[in-house]
Amino acid sequence: MIYDKSTEYKVYICESKFFPGSGDYEDEAQIQNDRYIKCYEIVYETISKEINSFSLGGHYEKLEEAIKEVEGYKQFKKWI
């Protein structure tokens, strides 16, 4: 919904067991390779109502890191 030139949308923080690596051969192995660990993935609701899809916002090893990332966006208003 649009209010005073802002848009509301949902953000989900989902627990996952897959932490994707960068795939970059110049990175350290822990960053380069996929890992199967408990982690948290940020998922954004698509703002467009014409397309029912989601976009990913990254993976984090700790829930606190994912929360901090979401709250750090200047568009962030509140948790519901």
PALOMAR-915653 format. One line per field, with one value per atom (N, C-alpha, C): residue number from 1; y, x, z. Coordinates in steps of 0.05 Angstrom, whole numbers, padded with zeros to 5 digits. Layout:
<rs>
num = [NUM;...]
Y = [Y;...]
X = [X;...]
Z = [Z;...]
</rs>
This chain:
<rs>
num = [1;1;1;2;2;2;3;3;3;4;4;4;5;5;5;6;6;6;7;7;7;8;8;8;9;9;9;10;10;10;11;11;11;12;12;12;13;13;13;14;14;14;15;15;15;16;16;16;17;17;17;18;18;18;19;19;19;20;20;20;21;21;21;22;22;22;23;23;23;24;24;24;25;25;25;26;26;26;27;27;27;28;28;28;29;29;29;30;30;30;31;31;31;32;32;32;33;33;33;34;34;34;35;35;35;36;36;36;37;37;37;38;38;38;39;39;39;40;40;40;41;41;41;42;42;42;43;43;43;44;44;44;45;45;45;46;46;46;47;47;47;48;48;48;49;49;49;50;50;50;51;51;51;52;52;52;53;53;53;54;54;54;55;55;55;56;56;56;57;57;57;58;58;58;59;59;59;60;60;60;61;61;61;62;62;62;63;63;63;64;64;64;65;65;65;66;66;66;67;67;67;68;68;68;69;69;69;70;70;70;71;71;71;72;72;72;73;73;73;74;74;74;75;75;75;76;76;76;77;77;77;78;78;78;79;79;79;80;80;80]
Y = [-00024;00000;00025;00045;00069;00091;00100;00122;00143;00167;00189;00181;00171;00163;00140;00124;00101;00076;00053;00028;00008;-00005;-00026;-00053;-00070;-00097;-00114;-00140;-00159;-00168;-00173;-00184;-00209;-00231;-00255;-00262;-00272;-00284;-00313;-00330;-00358;-00374;-00394;-00411;-00430;-00435;-00452;-00470;-00491;-00508;-00507;-00488;-00485;-00456;-00453;-00426;-00426;-00412;-00413;-00398;-00410;-00397;-00377;-00362;-00341;-00354;-00377;-00389;-00376;-00356;-00342;-00356;-00365;-00380;-00363;-00337;-00320;-00318;-00326;-00325;-00348;-00345;-00367;-00389;-00414;-00437;-00434;-00423;-00421;-00402;-00382;-00363;-00373;-00386;-00395;-00418;-00438;-00462;-00461;-00475;-00478;-00493;-00486;-00500;-00509;-00531;-00541;-00537;-00514;-00506;-00492;-00490;-00474;-00445;-00431;-00403;-00390;-00365;-00349;-00334;-00335;-00323;-00301;-00278;-00256;-00259;-00257;-00259;-00235;-00221;-00197;-00203;-00194;-00196;-00177;-00186;-00168;-00145;-00121;-00098;-00097;-00107;-00108;-00128;-00119;-00137;-00153;-00146;-00161;-00187;-00188;-00212;-00223;-00248;-00260;-00275;-00261;-00273;-00260;-00270;-00259;-00255;-00238;-00235;-00240;-00250;-00258;-00235;-00233;-00212;-00221;-00246;-00255;-00276;-00289;-00309;-00300;-00307;-00299;-00323;-00325;-00347;-00344;-00319;-00314;-00298;-00305;-00291;-00261;-00255;-00227;-00211;-00224;-00210;-00204;-00223;-00220;-00197;-00197;-00176;-00149;-00147;-00122;-00112;-00131;-00123;-00111;-00125;-00114;-00087;-00085;-00060;-00037;-00044;-00024;-00010;-00021;-00008;00017;00039;00064;00063;00045;00042;00027;00014;-00002;00015;00007;00022;00007;-00018;-00033;-00063;-00078;-00107;-00110;-00129;-00134;-00163]
X = [00017;00000;00018;00009;00026;00014;00031;00024;00046;00040;00060;00085;00082;00104;00121;00111;00126;00110;00123;00110;00114;00093;00096;00098;00116;00119;00129;00126;00134;00163;00176;00203;00202;00212;00213;00242;00247;00273;00267;00278;00273;00297;00293;00315;00321;00346;00354;00377;00382;00405;00425;00421;00438;00448;00474;00487;00504;00495;00509;00536;00555;00581;00582;00604;00607;00614;00627;00636;00661;00671;00695;00720;00737;00761;00781;00778;00797;00789;00764;00755;00766;00767;00774;00754;00762;00744;00717;00718;00693;00673;00683;00666;00659;00678;00675;00655;00656;00641;00614;00594;00568;00572;00556;00558;00530;00529;00504;00505;00495;00495;00469;00462;00439;00445;00428;00431;00404;00405;00380;00381;00359;00357;00336;00342;00323;00308;00282;00265;00246;00246;00229;00205;00181;00157;00161;00152;00153;00133;00143;00126;00104;00109;00090;00068;00043;00021;00014;00026;00021;00037;00058;00076;00077;00070;00070;00097;00117;00144;00158;00182;00198;00226;00241;00269;00285;00309;00326;00344;00349;00365;00390;00398;00423;00419;00441;00442;00461;00454;00469;00471;00494;00499;00484;00478;00465;00439;00418;00393;00396;00413;00417;00428;00446;00457;00436;00418;00396;00377;00370;00353;00366;00391;00406;00407;00411;00411;00384;00362;00335;00330;00336;00331;00349;00371;00390;00381;00361;00351;00336;00342;00329;00299;00289;00260;00246;00262;00250;00234;00210;00193;00187;00178;00171;00168;00170;00164;00134;00121;00093;00090]
Z = [00000;00000;00000;-00014;-00016;00002;00020;00038;00036;00034;00033;00018;-00006;-00024;-00014;00005;00014;00007;00007;00000;00022;00031;00051;00037;00047;00037;00059;00056;00076;00072;00094;00094;00112;00103;00118;00125;00148;00155;00160;00142;00142;00151;00168;00175;00152;00146;00124;00133;00117;00122;00100;00081;00058;00057;00059;00057;00032;00011;-00015;-00014;-00027;-00028;-00051;-00052;-00073;-00100;-00100;-00124;-00136;-00123;-00133;-00124;-00143;-00136;-00120;-00120;-00105;-00075;-00068;-00040;-00024;00002;00020;00017;00022;00018;00033;00057;00072;00059;00045;00031;00003;-00010;-00038;-00040;-00022;-00025;-00011;-00023;-00009;00017;00037;00063;00071;00085;00096;00126;00134;00162;00168;00194;00201;00196;00181;00175;00170;00164;00161;00135;00120;00094;00094;00083;00081;00055;00056;00032;00032;00009;00006;-00011;-00002;-00019;-00043;-00066;-00089;-00086;-00092;-00089;-00110;-00133;-00155;-00149;-00150;-00145;-00170;-00193;-00217;-00218;-00204;-00204;-00175;-00172;-00145;-00142;-00133;-00130;-00107;-00101;-00079;-00089;-00075;-00081;-00056;-00060;-00037;-00028;-00002;00009;00022;00018;00029;00051;00058;00078;00101;00125;00149;00168;00180;00199;00225;00233;00258;00253;00268;00266;00271;00291;00298;00274;00258;00235;00214;00210;00190;00199;00225;00236;00233;00239;00237;00208;00190;00161;00152;00160;00152;00165;00191;00205;00195;00182;00172;00147;00133;00109;00117;00103;00111;00106;00090;00086;00108;00125;00147;00166;00172;00191;00217;00215;00239;00233;00254;00252;00259;00245;00252;00260]
</rs>
